[in-house]
Amino acid sequence: MAIPTLAIIGIILSFIIILFNPRNVYLSIFYFLLTLNGLFLYLIFIFDRATLSAIFLVHAFPLFLLLGPTLWFYVRGEITGHLRLKPKDSWHLIPFILNTIQIIPYSLKPWSYKLAVANSFKTFNLISIQRLDIPFISFYGYFSIKGLLFFSYLIFCIYFLFTNVLKPHMIKVPWKGRWLKWFLSINFVVNLISISVSIISYYYSKTSYIETITIIISSIFGTFLFLSTFLFPKILYGNLIKNEPQSNQLNVPTEIEITDFNKILQKYIDERKYLQTNFSKAMILSEVGVSDRLFTYYFNEHLQSNFIQWRNKYRLDYSMELISDGYLKNHTVESLAKTVGFQSRNTFANSFKAQFGASPSEKINR
């Protein structure tokens, strides 16, 4: 009963971490899938009844191909600060979609066939498993690809972390870098153990005994990984935990909040995101997860300005650079307005004149 108990703990923890901090959505999904994968292996190789194994054996296969993408979405979001998925991220779902299509013929098989499949796994009968009638890819091929795919994502996440950890404006606070190093290191150790023991069990064992050891070890390390999240309360609770006491005025953010938000905005500036026509308060709030309270205070009180003025200043400064480089010799003022993010030529011209004291055309002739 130890493994099912650990699985229940893992599922509960996966919901707790998103309850306290919505930014942990991908971490929560990752933990949930990881726990489900452990429970899935337990039902296949250890649980003495084939009924549940027959139900979950193949039908859950596609879900575990989402472990790698979910890990990547989480690590990328923590490093870059951007949680929103883009259309190009959909290619990460291709293995999941293909495997979902693949299991349709299996889903239509009679119940007796599915019970036979479940029993083959419980006796660790590799010959029977390899002969099972599954289109496109065998059961053994699936488990190999699943492990290789996740391990590839894990290595890439480690590479991505260490190539960005020293870059300014990427990992904005030291404790987040420490957490990601810990998180990925534990995942790396668990996978090495799992892969090593699985290889040994394949070549030197004709029973599920060694595979059972793999499941138990992985479950223990997996639970340790979940519980270790509580050693990093800022990951668990987000902005509810700070290094400095909160101000007596509940609506006034702390200096750490202001500094962190300033770094986020600096990244937007460095990447010239302000030139996008959809660059708005709503976009920033949805991507980085800061509170409306912090956003409003930062501009109105800290900068003594507002978001529109701040955004337009950078847009207009960049338009001035383009004019100095001769942009208007070959383009219209309307084209320039759209290039720097303004939707209207008149709005751009009026804002330009208010900031620089002259229209864009007049600046050319000076």
N, C-alpha and C positions, 0 to 999 in steps of 0.2 A: 504493500500500500504506500510505500515511501514515494515512488515516482508519481502516482496520481495526486498525492498530497502536495508535492513540490509543484506539479502542474497547476493545481488550483491556486497556490500562492502566486505563481507567475502570472496567471490570468488576472487575479485581483490587483497585483502591482501594476500591470499594464494599464488598468483603468485608473488607478490612483494617480499615476504620474501625469496623465492628461487632465485629470480633474483639477489638480492644483496649478498646472501650467499648460494652457492650450497650445503653446509653442512646441510642446513635446509630442505632437500628433504622430510624426513619423517614428519617433522612438517608441511610443506606445504600440503602434502597429507592429513594429519590429519585435518587441518583446512578446506580443500576443502570438505572432506567427512562430517565433522561436519556441514558445511554450507548447503551442499546438503541435509543432514538429516532434518534440520530445514525447508528448502524449501519444502521437501517431505511431512512433517507433515502439513504444511500450505495448500498444494494442497489437501490433504485428508480431513482435518477437517474444513477448513475455506473457501477456494476458492469456489465460488458458482457454478462453472461449473464442471460437472462430467467427461468431456472429457479428460482433462489433468490428472485427478486423475486416470482414467482407464488406461491411458498409463503408468504412473509412479508407480502406486500403488504396484504391485508385482514385476515388472521387475527390480526395483532398490533395492529390498530386499537384495541380496547378497552383494552389495557394503558396506552396513552399518555394516556388520559383519567383515569388515576390520578395523573398528575404533579402536578396542582393540589392535590387532597386530601392527597397525601403531603407536599407542601411545607407546607401549612397545619398538618397534625398535628405536623410537626417544629418549626416556628416556635412554635406555641402551647405545645408541651411544654417548649421551652427557656425561654419567657417565664414560664409559670405554674408549671412544675415538675411538672405532671401529665401523664404519658404514656399513661395508660389511656384507651382509647376508650369512649365512652358510647353507649347505644342511639341517641340522636338524631344521632350522627355518621354513621349509616348512609345518611342522605340524600345525603351527598357521593358515594356510590357509584352513585347513580341513572344518571348518564350512562354509566358503565361497564357497568351491567346492560343498559340499553336498547341500547347499541351491540353488546353480545354477542348479544342476541336478533336484532338487525338483520342481522348477518353470517351467520346460519344459512343463509338461502337462497343466499348466495354460496358458502358452503362446499360446497353440494350441486351447484354448477355443474360442467360437464365441464372437464377439464384444458385443452383447447384454448381455452376461453373465458378462463380465468385467464391463460394466456400472452398472449392478445390484450390483456387489461387491462394486464399488465406492460409490454408493448411500447408501449402508448399513453402510459404515464408516461415511459418512456425517451426517447421522441421529443417529449415535452412537448406532445402533441397535446390541447389543452384541449377542443376540440370533441368528440373521441372520448371523452375522460374524462367529460364532462358527459352524454353520451348512454348511458353504461353502465347496465345494468339492475340498479339497487340500490334496494330498498324504503326508504321513509321519508325518507331523506336521501341526497343525491348524494355522490360522492367529494370534489368541490370543497367542498361544504357541510361535510363532515367536517373537512377540513383547516382551514377557516375557523373552525369551532366549537372545534376542538382548541386552536388558537392563541389565540382570544379567551377561552376558558375558563381556560387556564393564566395568561394575562396578568391576568385578573380576580383570580384567586387571589393572584398575585404582588403586585398593587396592594393587596389587602386585607391581606396579610401585612405589607407595609411600613407601612400605616396602623396596624395592630395593634401593631407594634413601637414606633412613635413616639408612640402614645397611652399606652403603658405603660412606656416606658423610664425615666421620671422618677418613677413611682409606687413608694413603699416596698414592700418584700417581693415585688416582681414579678421584675425581673431582679436577682438577688441579688449578682452579682459583676460589676464593670465589664468584664472581658475578654469575658464572654459577650455583653454589649451590643455591643462592638466587632466581635465575630465576626459577629453577626447583621446588623449594618449592612453589613459587607463582603460577606457571603454574598448578601444580597438585592440589593445594588448591582450585583454582577457578573451576577446573574441578570437584572436589569433591563436592563443594557447589552446582554447577549447577545440578549435578546428584541427590543429595539428594532432591533438590526442585522438580525436574522432577519426581522422583520415588514417593515422598510423595503425590504430587498433582494427579498423575496418579492413585494411590491407592484410594484416596478420590473420584476421578471421577468415578472409577469403582463401588465402593460400595454405593455411595450416589447420583449419578447423572445418569439420563437417556438421557441426551443430551450431546452435544459436548462442552457445555459452559466452564466447568472446564478444559477440555482438551485444549481448546483455550487459557485459561489463562496460562496453562503450556507451550504452544508453545511460547506465547509472552514473558513470563519471561525467558525462556531458550534462546530465540533469543537475548534479551537484554544483558543477562550475557555472551552469546557467543560472541557477538560483542565487549563487554567490554574486553573479553579475547584476542580477535584478536588485538584490539587497544593497549592493555597493552604491546604487543610485542615491541612497539616503546619506551616504558619506559626502555627497555634493549637494547640499540643500539649495544652492542657487539654481542648479539644474532642475531640481524637483519643484521649487516654489517660484522660480523666476524673480520678478521684481519685488516680491514680497519680502525678500531677504536682502539686506544691504550691509555694508561694512560700517556705515556711519549711522548714528541715531537719526530717526526721522525728525523733521522740523515740527515745531509745535503747531504750525499751520498745516492742516492735513492736505490742503490743496497745493502746497509748495513742494516740488520735487527736491531730492537731495542733490548734492554736488556730483555724486557718482552717476546718478541718472542723467544729469545734464551733460556731463563729460562723455558718457557712453553715446548719448543721442547726437552729440556734436560730431563724434567719430563716424557715426552712421551717415550723417548728412555730408560729411567730408568725402566719403566714398561715392555718394551720388554726384558730388561736384567733380571729383576726379574722373568719373566715367561720363560726365556731361549728360546725366540722365535728365537734367532740367530742360534739355532741348526737345524731349518727347512731348507731344501735345497732350498726352494723358498723364503727365507728371503732376500729381495732385496730392492733397492731404490724404484722401482716401487710399491712394496707391501706396503711400509710405506706411500708413497705419496697417494695411493688410499684409504688406511684405515683411515688415520688421517687428510687428506686434507690440509697438509702444502704445502707451495709453493716450487717450485724447487729452487728459489732464496735462501730461508732460509735454505733448506737442504744443498745446495752446500756451502754456507757461513759457516754453522755450522762446517762442517768437514774440509774444506780446510783452513779456517782462524781461527776459534775458537779453534779447536782441533789440527790444524797444521798436519792433516793427511788426509786420504780419507776413504770413507765408507767401501771399501773392507778390508783395513788394520784394521779398527776398529772392523768390524765383525769377521775377522779371529783371532784377538787377543783374543776375548772372546771364540771363538771355541777352540783355542789351549790351553787356560788356563783350560778349562773344560776337554779337552782330557788329560791334565797333571793330573788333579784330578782323572780321571778314571784309568790312569796308576798307580798312587800311591795306588789306592784301589785294584790293582791286576787284572784289566780288561784284560790285554794281556796274562795272564796266561791261560785263557780259550777262548780267541777270537783272531782273526787275526788283523793285522794292517789295512787291508782293511775294516774290520767290524768297527773298531774304527773310521776310516775316515768317513764312512757313518753315524755313530752314532752322530758325532759332526757336520755334515752338509756338509762335502766335498764330491763332486761327483767323485773325482779321488784319488786313493791311492797315486800316485806320487805327485800330487799337495799338498796333506796333508803332506806327508813326507818332501818335500822341504820346505814348510812353517814352519813346526815344527822345522826343523833343523836351519832355519834362525832365529827363535825366541829363541830357547833354546840351540843352539850350538851343538846339537847331534840329532840323529835319534830316533824315538820311541823305537826301539829295544835296542839301546845303553842305553837308560834311564832305561830299566829293569835291565840291568847287573851292574848298578852302585849302 
